[in-house]
Amino acid sequence: MGDIIRLLPDSVANQIAAGEVIQRPASAVKELLENSVDAGASKIQLIIEDAGKVLIQVIDNGKGMSENDARMCFERHATSKIETADQLFAINTKGFRGEAMASIAAVAQVEMKTRTEDNPIGVQINIAGSKIQKQEACQTPVGTSTSVKNLFFNVPARRNFLKSNQVEMRHIMDEFIRVALPHTNIEMSLHHDGDEIFHLKAGKLRQRIVELFGKGFNEKLVPISEETSIAKISGFVGKPDFARKKRGEQFFFVNDRFIKSGYLNHAIASAYDDLLQEKMHPAYFVFFEVNPSFIDINIHPTKTEIKFEDEKSVYAILRSATRQSLGKYNISPTLDFDQEMSITFPPPPKNVTMFQPELPVKQSGSVSAKGAHSAAMVNSRTEGWAAKPEDDWQKLYEGLQSQPQETTTVQSSMSVGGTEKKRTVQLHGRYILSTVKSGAIIIDQKRAHQRVIYEQIIRSLAMQQIPKQQQLFPINLELNSADSKTLSGILDELKLFGIDIEPFGKNAFVIQGLATFIDENSVRDVIDEILEEYNSSGNLKGSKRQEKLAQAMARKAAIPYGKMLQEEEMTQLIDELFACDLPYTAPNGKPTLITLGLDELEKRFG
């Protein structure tokens, strides 16, 4: 048998490397921006056309390259950042692997113009598919201009896997932000298809955060600071009041390099214990200064993963610094025992007859603890409203043990013409229990409402008639630049879904009308959910995408858990659910209800 192992040609080897380093246009943007930072630039321009598929151009005023360096930078594992293996553990630059330019040149048509300060003439190099096409002298300012054209022109399969322009542009903006945040001393700008998205002046971190995410962020930030022998921590964390259901503005930087770390994110989250509602996420912009020898960044080609020498200590320091910061700025809750023990019941609505349930009574004639609690609650809301302060109402609770507050609303049955109406019970603000001939059904109120809204949207889309109403007062909405860019591209689509929205200045929008199933107080959550769904499934077309967006709208517009419902509301929801085409499952496929037959109940009771 002959020899079968042989060296791959450079062009093939470069494409394999490119598959790891350059996964989408945003990957090339990241590498080019980091090269400009390493070159000592004080001004960087990023120019994008067609979401990076046609053009990615980065222009900087850094130190530039000589003719030989410009040629060498396109060779694999050619770098100016390190010379020995020991230097891998003392890295202070963004790049060091020597793969980026070779990988980009393997899958795109690249034109580079560069000049150093001590050379009156620069050099221009054109390369495509790893092959040099032209190299000549040229007039160009000090610094480097790199144009990446027709990305993946020779890898059509990779190009076909790219998502919509809105999604790819969002990834590009994310990479731009990750470089812009830690380098506030650099003036940076981003243009897309002739529009200026960002123009960031050199300044301080708070100023840059506001420029990137909107003026409203200024009041949301709390400074964080801690210095130990292991790490120095600085930056900002968000006030709990401004936490969002969508993971958005969460950034960790180690020595000015953006990293992802679920472990450190858990440290932040645990510092917010008891300060946030369930599934709410705070914003944070946290910067670590660590001795390079205490970390390993050579884990993945993207360099967004990092390993600390002493992770547990870093975790503890971060958690402590976050809690200290929140407490220092009076964010942590305080206990007011007078207020804690004071309970005020609001008066009942006028012209409403309050139902008084039957109370369990012991043989001795005394009311049981649970029954007395219910009686007291009912009486306090009916006859007791006219009672004077000096009335001896405390006697209702004499001799009773403290009972937890009930979260179950019970609506009793009534006899009308000899026919008993169905009993409807709400359990813990989450489930609806209703009787049927064969037993009982338990309905998840949120999932049921999601199914109702989802089918309403789908039917309305088919008829192009979503019911909506004009807002008496327009709703103003301000987004960060990334979300604003995405939203601007789908305004017409949102109008099909009953959201009458228009641009209202840079990164601002005004909502004049809403679909009847969207509450104006939840419209921001609905928009956020649509953007998140769109970013994750933006490559879908036509009805598939409409289904995904309809699911997103239904998730956020549905009745939330914890909301107490009146009998009429529960009855209406049940009727609407069983009028649906698929009443037994929510849009995500999970069940909306379960049934309990009389036979099953009898078995359970033995």
C-alpha positions in Angstrom: 0.0 0.0 0.0 1.4 3.4 -1.0 1.8 6.5 1.1 -1.5 8.3 1.6 -0.7 11.1 4.0 0.4 14.4 2.3 0.5 18.1 3.1 -2.6 20.1 2.2 -2.0 23.0 -0.2 -1.9 26.4 1.5 -5.2 27.5 -0.1 -7.0 24.5 1.4 -5.3 24.8 4.8 -6.3 28.5 4.9 -9.9 27.8 4.1 -10.0 25.2 6.9 -8.5 27.8 9.3 -11.0 30.4 8.0 -13.9 28.2 8.9 -12.9 28.5 12.6 -11.9 32.2 12.6 -14.2 33.8 10.0 -17.7 32.4 10.5 -19.7 35.4 9.3 -19.1 39.1 8.3 -19.0 40.1 12.0 -16.0 37.8 12.5 -13.9 39.7 9.9 -15.1 43.0 11.5 -13.8 41.9 14.9 -10.4 40.9 13.6 -9.9 44.1 11.6 -10.9 46.4 14.4 -8.7 44.6 16.9 -5.7 45.0 14.5 -6.4 48.7 14.3 -6.4 48.9 18.1 -3.1 47.0 18.3 -1.7 49.4 15.8 -2.2 52.3 18.2 -4.9 54.1 16.2 -6.6 57.1 17.8 -9.3 57.1 15.1 -11.1 54.1 13.5 -13.7 54.1 10.8 -15.8 51.0 9.9 -17.7 51.1 6.6 -20.2 48.3 5.8 -22.2 47.6 2.7 -25.0 45.0 2.4 -24.4 43.8 6.0 -20.8 43.0 5.1 -21.5 40.7 2.2 -20.4 43.2 -0.3 -17.9 45.4 1.6 -16.2 45.5 5.0 -13.7 48.4 5.2 -11.7 49.5 8.3 -9.6 52.7 8.1 -7.3 53.6 10.9 -4.6 56.2 11.6 -2.3 53.7 13.4 1.4 53.2 12.8 0.9 51.3 9.5 3.1 48.7 8.0 6.2 48.5 5.8 6.0 46.8 2.4 7.4 43.5 3.8 5.1 43.5 6.8 2.1 44.2 4.6 3.0 41.1 2.5 3.8 38.9 5.5 0.6 39.7 7.4 -1.3 37.5 4.9 0.8 34.4 5.7 -0.4 31.9 8.2 0.9 32.2 11.7 2.7 35.4 10.8 2.4 38.0 13.6 4.2 40.9 15.2 2.6 40.2 18.6 4.7 37.3 20.0 8.0 35.6 19.2 8.2 32.7 21.8 5.8 30.3 23.5 6.5 32.0 26.9 4.9 35.2 25.6 1.6 33.4 25.2 1.2 33.9 29.0 2.0 37.6 28.9 -0.2 38.9 26.1 -1.2 42.5 26.2 -2.5 42.7 22.6 -5.8 41.7 21.0 -4.3 39.4 18.3 -1.4 37.0 18.6 -2.3 33.8 16.7 -1.3 35.2 13.2 -4.4 33.6 11.6 -6.9 36.5 11.0 -5.6 38.1 7.8 -4.7 34.8 6.2 -8.2 33.4 7.0 -9.9 36.5 5.6 -7.8 36.5 2.4 -8.7 32.8 1.9 -12.4 33.5 1.6 -12.6 37.1 0.3 -11.2 39.6 -2.1 -9.0 41.9 0.0 -7.4 45.3 -0.8 -5.0 46.8 1.7 -3.3 50.2 1.6 -0.9 51.0 4.4 2.0 53.5 5.1 4.3 54.1 8.1 5.2 57.6 9.2 8.8 57.4 8.1 7.8 56.4 4.5 6.5 59.0 2.0 5.0 56.3 -0.1 2.7 53.5 1.0 2.0 50.1 -0.5 -1.2 48.5 -1.9 -1.8 44.8 -1.9 -4.7 43.0 -3.6 -5.2 39.3 -2.7 -8.1 36.9 -3.3 -8.4 33.3 -2.4 -5.0 33.4 -0.7 -3.3 34.4 -4.0 -1.5 37.8 -4.4 -3.0 39.6 -7.5 -1.2 42.9 -7.2 1.4 44.7 -5.1 2.5 48.2 -5.9 3.4 51.6 -4.3 0.6 54.0 -3.7 -0.3 57.3 -2.1 -2.2 56.8 1.2 -2.3 58.5 4.6 -0.3 57.1 7.6 -2.1 54.1 8.9 -4.0 51.2 7.2 -7.1 50.9 5.1 -8.3 47.3 4.6 -11.3 46.5 2.3 -12.8 43.0 2.4 -15.0 42.5 -0.6 -17.4 39.7 -1.6 -16.9 37.6 1.5 -17.2 33.9 0.9 -17.1 34.4 -2.9 -15.3 31.1 -3.3 -17.3 29.2 -0.5 -20.9 29.5 -1.7 -22.1 27.0 0.8 -20.9 29.3 3.7 -22.4 32.3 2.0 -25.8 30.6 1.7 -25.8 29.9 5.4 -25.7 33.6 6.2 -28.9 35.0 7.7 -30.8 38.1 6.7 -29.1 41.5 6.4 -30.7 42.7 9.6 -29.4 39.8 11.6 -25.9 39.9 10.1 -25.8 43.7 10.7 -26.8 43.1 14.3 -23.8 40.8 14.8 -21.5 43.4 13.2 -22.8 46.1 15.5 -22.3 43.8 18.5 -18.6 43.3 17.6 -18.2 47.1 17.1 -19.7 47.8 20.5 -17.4 45.1 22.1 -14.3 46.9 20.8 -15.7 50.5 21.4 -16.6 50.0 25.0 -13.1 49.3 26.5 -11.3 51.7 24.2 -12.9 55.0 25.1 -9.7 56.9 24.1 -10.3 56.0 20.4 -12.7 58.0 18.2 -14.8 55.4 16.4 -17.5 55.5 13.7 -19.7 53.0 11.9 -21.5 53.5 8.6 -23.9 51.1 6.9 -25.1 51.6 3.3 -24.3 55.3 3.5 -26.0 55.9 6.9 -24.0 56.8 10.0 -25.0 54.5 12.8 -22.4 55.6 15.4 -20.0 58.4 15.8 -18.2 58.0 19.1 -15.9 60.7 20.4 -13.0 59.9 22.7 -14.1 60.4 26.3 -15.0 58.5 29.5 -16.7 55.2 29.9 -20.1 56.6 31.1 -20.2 58.9 28.1 -19.5 56.0 25.7 -22.2 53.8 27.2 -24.7 56.6 26.8 -23.6 57.2 23.2 -24.0 53.5 22.4 -27.2 52.7 24.3 -29.1 55.9 24.6 -29.4 58.9 27.0 -31.7 56.9 29.3 -28.8 54.7 30.4 -27.2 57.6 32.3 -29.6 57.2 35.3 -29.6 53.4 35.2 -25.9 53.0 36.1 -24.2 52.4 39.5 -20.4 52.5 39.6 -18.5 49.4 40.8 -14.9 49.4 42.0 -12.7 47.0 43.8 -8.9 46.4 43.9 -7.2 43.3 45.2 -3.9 41.5 44.6 -5.8 39.1 42.3 -7.7 41.6 40.1 -8.8 45.2 39.8 -12.5 45.6 39.0 -14.2 48.7 37.6 -17.1 49.8 35.6 -20.9 50.0 36.1 -23.8 47.7 37.1 -27.4 48.5 36.4 -30.0 49.5 39.0 -32.5 46.7 39.7 -35.4 48.9 38.7 -34.1 48.9 35.1 -33.6 45.1 34.8 -35.1 43.6 31.7 -36.4 40.2 30.7 -34.1 40.1 27.7 -30.4 39.6 28.3 -29.1 42.7 26.6 -26.3 45.0 27.9 -24.1 42.5 29.7 -20.4 42.9 29.2 -17.2 41.5 30.8 -13.8 42.7 29.7 -10.5 41.3 30.9 -7.5 43.6 30.1 -9.8 45.4 27.6 -10.7 42.1 25.8 -14.4 41.1 25.6 -15.1 37.7 27.1 -18.1 35.4 27.7 -18.4 33.7 31.1 -21.4 32.0 32.5 -19.5 31.6 35.8 -18.9 35.3 36.2 -22.5 36.1 35.1 -23.7 33.9 37.9 -21.6 35.9 40.4 -23.4 39.1 39.2 -26.8 37.4 39.3 -26.3 36.1 42.8 -25.4 39.6 44.0 -28.9 40.7 42.9 -30.6 38.0 45.0 -33.9 39.4 46.4 -33.6 42.5 44.3 -35.0 41.2 41.0 -38.1 39.5 39.9 -37.9 36.0 38.4 -36.3 35.9 34.9 -35.1 39.5 35.0 -31.6 40.4 34.0 -29.5 43.4 35.1 -27.2 45.4 32.8 -23.5 45.4 33.6 -20.3 46.8 32.1 -17.5 45.2 34.2 -13.8 45.6 33.5 -11.0 43.4 35.0 -7.4 44.3 35.1 -5.4 41.1 35.7 -1.8 40.1 35.5 -1.6 38.4 32.0 0.3 35.5 33.6 -2.8 34.8 35.8 -5.0 34.0 32.8 -5.0 31.9 29.7 -6.7 33.3 26.6 -5.3 30.8 24.1 -8.4 28.5 24.4 -10.4 29.2 21.3 -9.6 31.0 18.0 -12.2 33.7 18.7 -10.5 34.5 22.0 -13.7 35.2 23.8 -13.2 32.4 26.3 -10.7 32.8 29.1 -9.4 30.8 32.0 -8.4 32.4 35.3 -5.7 30.9 37.5 -8.0 31.4 40.6 -11.6 31.5 39.3 -13.2 31.0 42.7 -11.5 34.1 44.2 -12.4 36.2 41.1 -16.0 35.0 41.5 -16.1 36.0 45.2 -14.5 39.4 44.6 -16.9 40.2 41.8 -20.0 39.2 43.8 -18.8 41.2 46.9 -18.0 44.3 44.8 -21.4 44.2 43.1 -23.3 43.8 46.4 -21.2 46.5 48.0 -21.9 48.9 45.1 -25.6 48.3 45.2 -25.7 48.8 48.9 -23.5 51.9 48.8 -25.9 53.6 46.4 -29.0 52.7 48.5 -30.2 50.1 46.0 -30.5 47.2 48.4 -33.9 47.0 50.2 -34.3 48.3 53.7 -36.8 47.0 56.3 -39.4 49.3 57.6 -41.1 47.3 60.3 -43.9 49.8 60.8 -44.7 49.7 57.1 -44.1 46.0 56.9 -46.8 45.3 59.5 -49.3 47.8 58.2 -51.9 46.4 55.8 -54.3 48.6 54.0 -57.3 47.2 52.2 -58.6 49.3 49.3 -62.4 50.0 49.3 -64.5 47.8 47.0 -65.7 49.1 43.7 -69.1 50.8 43.8 -72.3 48.9 42.8 -70.5 45.5 43.1 -72.1 42.8 45.2 -69.5 40.9 47.1 -69.9 37.1 47.3 -69.6 35.5 50.7 -68.6 31.9 50.6 -69.8 29.2 52.9 -67.5 28.9 55.9 -66.4 25.6 57.4 -67.8 25.4 61.0 -66.7 23.0 63.7 -69.3 21.2 65.8 -68.6 23.4 68.7 -69.9 26.3 66.7 -66.6 28.1 66.5 -65.2 29.0 63.1 -62.0 27.1 62.0 -58.8 29.1 61.6 -58.9 29.1 57.8 -62.6 29.8 57.7 -62.3 32.7 60.1 -59.5 34.1 58.0 -61.7 34.0 54.9 -64.7 35.4 56.9 -62.6 38.3 58.2 -61.4 39.1 54.7 -64.9 39.0 53.3 -66.4 41.0 56.1 -63.7 43.6 56.0 -64.6 44.2 52.3 -68.4 44.3 52.8 -70.1 45.2 55.9 -66.9 46.3 57.7 -66.3 49.1 55.3 -68.7 51.4 57.2 -67.1 50.4 60.6 -65.6 53.1 62.7 -61.9 52.9 63.7 -62.8 52.2 67.3 -64.9 49.1 66.4 -63.4 46.0 68.0 -62.5 44.3 64.7 -59.5 42.6 66.2 -61.7 40.0 67.9 -62.1 38.4 64.5 -58.5 37.2 64.8 -58.3 36.4 68.6 -56.9 32.9 69.3 -55.9 32.3 65.6 -52.5 31.2 64.5 -50.9 33.3 61.7 -52.0 32.0 58.3 -50.2 32.6 55.0 -51.9 34.9 52.6 -54.2 33.0 50.3 -53.4 33.3 46.6 -56.5 31.3 45.4 -59.6 33.1 44.2 -62.7 31.0 44.5 -65.8 31.8 42.5 -68.8 29.8 43.8 -71.5 28.1 41.8 -75.0 29.4 41.6 -78.3 27.8 40.8 -80.2 29.4 38.0 -83.5 27.8 37.0 -82.5 24.6 38.8 -79.3 24.3 36.8 -76.0 24.6 38.5 -73.4 26.8 36.8 -69.8 25.6 36.5 -67.5 26.3 39.4 -64.4 28.3 38.4 -61.4 28.5 40.7 -58.1 30.4 40.2 -55.1 28.7 41.8 -52.1 30.8 42.9 -52.6 33.3 40.1 -51.5 30.7 37.6 -54.1 28.0 37.0 -57.8 28.0 36.4 -59.8 25.0 37.7 -63.2 24.4 36.2 -65.7 21.6 36.5 -66.9 19.5 33.6 -69.4 16.6 33.4 -66.6 14.0 33.5 -64.6 15.6 36.3 -62.4 18.8 36.2 -59.9 20.6 34.0 -56.9 22.6 35.1 -55.9 25.3 32.7 -52.6 27.2 32.5 -53.9 30.7 32.1 -50.8 32.2 30.4 -50.4 29.3 27.9 -54.1 29.3 27.2 -54.1 33.1 26.5 -51.0 32.6 24.3 -52.9 30.1 22.2 -55.9 32.4 21.9 -53.8 35.4 20.9 -51.6 33.4 18.5 -54.6 32.1 16.6 -56.1 35.5 16.5 -53.0 36.9 15.0 -52.7 34.1 12.4 -56.4 34.5 11.3 -56.0 38.3 11.2 -52.9 38.1 9.1 -54.7 35.8 6.6 -57.4 38.4 6.3 -55.0 41.3 6.6 -57.3 42.8 9.3 -55.7 42.8 12.7 -58.0 44.6 15.1 -56.3 47.7 16.6 -57.1 50.9 18.2 -55.4 54.3 18.1 -53.6 55.5 21.2 -55.1 58.6 22.9 -51.5 59.5 23.8 -48.7 58.3 21.5 -46.2 56.0 23.1 -42.5 57.1 22.7 -39.9 54.3 22.5 -36.1 54.8 22.6 -33.8 51.9 21.7 -30.1 51.4 21.5 -28.6 51.8 18.1 -28.4 48.0 17.4 -32.0 47.4 18.2 -33.0 50.6 16.4 -31.3 49.4 13.2 -33.1 46.0 13.4 -36.5 47.6 14.2 -36.2 50.1 11.3 -35.9 47.2 8.9 -39.1 45.5 10.0 -41.5 48.5 10.6 -43.8 47.5 7.7 -43.9 43.9 9.1 -44.9 45.2 12.5 -47.7 47.2 11.0 -49.1 43.9 9.6 -49.2 42.7 13.3 -51.1 45.7 14.5 -48.3 47.9 15.8 -48.6 51.3 14.1 -45.0 52.5 14.7 -42.9 55.2 12.9 -39.3 56.6 13.3 -39.1 59.6 15.6 -35.5 60.8 15.4 -32.3 58.9 15.9 -32.9 55.6 17.7 -36.4 56.8 18.7 -39.9 55.7 17.6 -43.5 56.7 18.2 -46.4 54.2 18.5 -49.7 55.7 17.4 -51.8 52.5 17.5 -51.8 49.0 18.9 -53.5 45.7 18.3 -56.3 45.2 20.8 -54.6 42.3 22.5 -51.5 44.3 23.3 -51.5 46.3 26.6 -49.7 49.6 26.3 -47.8 48.9 29.5 -46.3 45.8 28.0 -45.6 47.1 24.5 -41.8 47.5 25.3 -41.7 43.9 26.3 -43.5 42.9 23.2 -41.0 44.8 21.0 -38.1 43.3 22.8 -39.4 39.8 22.3 -40.0 40.4 18.6 -36.5 41.8 18.2 -35.0 38.8 20.0 -37.1 36.3 17.9 -36.2 38.2 14.7 -32.5 38.1 15.5 -32.5 34.4 16.1 -34.7 33.5 13.1 -34.2 36.3 10.7 -33.3 33.9 7.9 -36.8 32.6 7.8 -39.1 33.8 5.1 -42.8 34.4 4.5 -45.3 32.4 6.6 -42.6 30.7 8.7 -41.3 34.0 9.9 -44.8 35.4 10.6 -45.5 32.3 12.7 -42.3 32.9 14.7 -43.2 36.6 15.2 -46.8 35.7 16.1 -45.5 33.4 18.8 -43.2 36.1 20.2 -46.0 38.6 20.4 -48.3 36.0 22.0 -45.7 35.2 24.6 -45.5 38.8 25.8 -49.0 39.9 25.2 -50.6 37.0 27.2 -51.9 37.3 30.8 -48.9 37.0 33.1 -48.7 34.6 35.9 -49.7 36.2 39.2 -52.6 38.2 37.8 -55.8 37.6 39.6 -58.8 37.2 37.3 -62.5 37.9 37.8 -65.0 35.1 37.2 -66.1 36.7 33.9 -62.5 36.9 32.7 -61.9 33.3 33.5 -65.1 32.2 31.8 -64.3 34.2 28.7 -60.7 32.8 28.5 -62.1 29.2 28.8 -64.6 29.9 26.0 -62.0 31.5 23.8 -59.6 28.7 24.3 -62.0 26.0 23.3 -63.0 28.0 20.2 -59.4 27.7 19.0 -58.3 25.2 16.3 -55.7 23.7 18.7 -56.9 24.4 22.2 -54.9 21.7 23.9 -51.4 23.1 23.3 -49.7 26.5 23.5 -47.9 27.8 20.4 -44.6 26.3 21.7 -46.2 22.9 21.8 -46.6 22.7 25.6 -50.0 21.7 27.1 -52.5 24.3 28.0 -54.6 22.1 30.2 -54.9 18.8 31.9 -58.0 16.8 32.7 -58.9 15.0 35.9 -61.7 12.4 35.4 -64.0 11.3 38.2 -62.6 7.8 38.0 -59.0 9.1 38.5 -60.1 11.2 41.5 -61.9 8.2 43.1 -58.7 6.1 42.6 -56.6 8.8 44.3 -58.9 8.8 47.3 -58.7 5.1 47.5 
